[in-house]
């Protein structure tokens, strides 16, 4: 479970007064690393945007995504039916078997200001 995995990590996470998430070794007050300054962050972000906009990188990424899409489609054709059968046999874990909840509420069914005030005074 999630709680066991978090307990076994050798670090602790906390928000500092500066609004940033700080990572510290368990039982220590020393940070594992220093967060970058805002200038460093903007410089690195600009560098990433330049890399992303570079023609050969864009072409490579597009081709790689097409390859991965094709591989997934092939996997779906070969193993899709087996996965569907496995999901159907394990009904309580299938996301698509979640029961529908009716959240359709009419505003006219809600309290008006007078009824709400009366209810609040009564409680």
MOFENPE-V102463 format. One record per residue. N is the residue number from 1. PHI is phi in degrees with one decimal (NA if undefined). PSI is psi in whole degrees, -180 to 180 (999 if undefined). BURIAL is I if it has 16 or more other C-alpha atoms within 10 Angstrom, else O. Layout:
n = (N | N)
phi = (PHI | PHI)
psi = (PSI | PSI)
burial = (BURIAL | BURIAL)
This chain:
n = (1 | 2 | 3 | 4 | 5 | 6 | 7 | 8 | 9 | 10 | 11 | 12 | 13 | 14 | 15 | 16 | 17 | 18 | 19 | 20 | 21 | 22 | 23 | 24 | 25 | 26 | 27 | 28 | 29 | 30 | 31 | 32 | 33 | 34 | 35 | 36 | 37 | 38 | 39 | 40 | 41 | 42 | 43 | 44 | 45 | 46 | 47 | 48 | 49 | 50 | 51 | 52 | 53 | 54 | 55 | 56 | 57 | 58 | 59 | 60 | 61 | 62 | 63 | 64 | 65 | 66 | 67 | 68 | 69 | 70 | 71 | 72 | 73 | 74 | 75 | 76 | 77 | 78 | 79 | 80 | 81 | 82 | 83 | 84 | 85 | 86 | 87 | 88 | 89 | 90 | 91 | 92 | 93 | 94 | 95 | 96 | 97 | 98 | 99 | 100 | 101 | 102 | 103 | 104 | 105 | 106 | 107 | 108 | 109 | 110 | 111 | 112 | 113 | 114 | 115 | 116 | 117 | 118 | 119 | 120 | 121 | 122 | 123)
phi = (NA | -60.4 | -65.0 | -65.5 | -66.0 | -69.6 | -68.5 | -86.1 | -76.8 | -84.0 | -128.3 | -122.1 | -115.4 | -157.1 | -85.7 | -89.3 | -66.2 | -81.3 | 86.1 | -100.6 | -80.5 | -109.7 | -112.7 | -127.2 | -68.7 | -60.4 | 77.0 | -126.4 | -101.4 | -80.9 | -70.1 | -69.3 | -152.6 | -89.0 | -68.3 | -70.7 | -75.8 | -62.4 | -64.1 | -63.0 | -60.7 | -65.2 | -63.7 | -64.9 | -64.2 | -62.6 | -64.6 | -64.1 | -63.6 | -65.2 | -63.1 | -63.4 | -82.9 | -66.8 | -49.9 | -59.9 | -67.7 | -60.2 | -63.0 | -61.3 | -63.2 | -63.1 | -63.1 | -64.5 | -64.1 | -63.0 | -62.2 | -63.9 | -62.7 | -65.3 | -61.5 | -65.8 | -62.5 | -64.0 | -60.4 | -62.0 | -66.5 | -78.3 | -113.0 | -60.3 | -66.7 | -63.2 | -65.9 | -63.1 | -63.3 | -63.7 | -65.3 | -68.0 | -75.1 | -114.7 | -57.0 | -75.5 | -110.7 | -83.5 | -58.3 | -78.0 | -91.7 | -64.3 | -70.6 | -74.7 | -110.1 | -83.6 | -107.9 | -78.3 | -123.7 | -87.3 | -63.8 | -68.5 | -82.4 | -79.9 | -71.8 | -91.5 | -60.5 | -64.9 | -66.0 | -63.2 | -63.1 | -61.9 | -63.3 | -65.2 | -66.7 | -67.0 | -83.6)
psi = (168 | -43 | -37 | -40 | -40 | -35 | -27 | -4 | 143 | 12 | 162 | 147 | 140 | 154 | 133 | 175 | -20 | -1 | 4 | 154 | 128 | 140 | 123 | 152 | 145 | 135 | 7 | 155 | -4 | 132 | 149 | -37 | 158 | 133 | 150 | 158 | 167 | -37 | -43 | -41 | -49 | -37 | -47 | -40 | -41 | -39 | -42 | -40 | -39 | -41 | -44 | -34 | -12 | 126 | -56 | -34 | -43 | -44 | -44 | -46 | -40 | -46 | -40 | -43 | -39 | -42 | -46 | -39 | -43 | -42 | -41 | -42 | -40 | -44 | -42 | -40 | -40 | -45 | 1 | -43 | -42 | -40 | -40 | -42 | -42 | -42 | -40 | -34 | -17 | 65 | -37 | -7 | 0 | 123 | -36 | -8 | 6 | 133 | 144 | 137 | 129 | 111 | 16 | 107 | 133 | 139 | -29 | -20 | -14 | 165 | 148 | 178 | -40 | -46 | -39 | -44 | -43 | -43 | -44 | -39 | -38 | -36 | 999)
burial = (O | O | O | O | O | O | O | O | O | O | O | I | O | O | O | O | O | O | O | O | O | I | I | I | O | O | O | O | O | O | O | O | O | O | O | O | O | O | O | O | O | O | O | O | O | O | O | O | O | O | O | O | O | O | O | O | O | O | O | O | O | O | O | O | O | O | O | O | O | O | O | O | O | O | O | O | O | O | O | O | O | O | O | O | O | O | I | O | O | O | O | O | O | O | O | O | O | O | O | O | O | O | O | O | O | O | O | O | O | O | O | O | O | O | O | O | O | O | O | O | O | O | O)
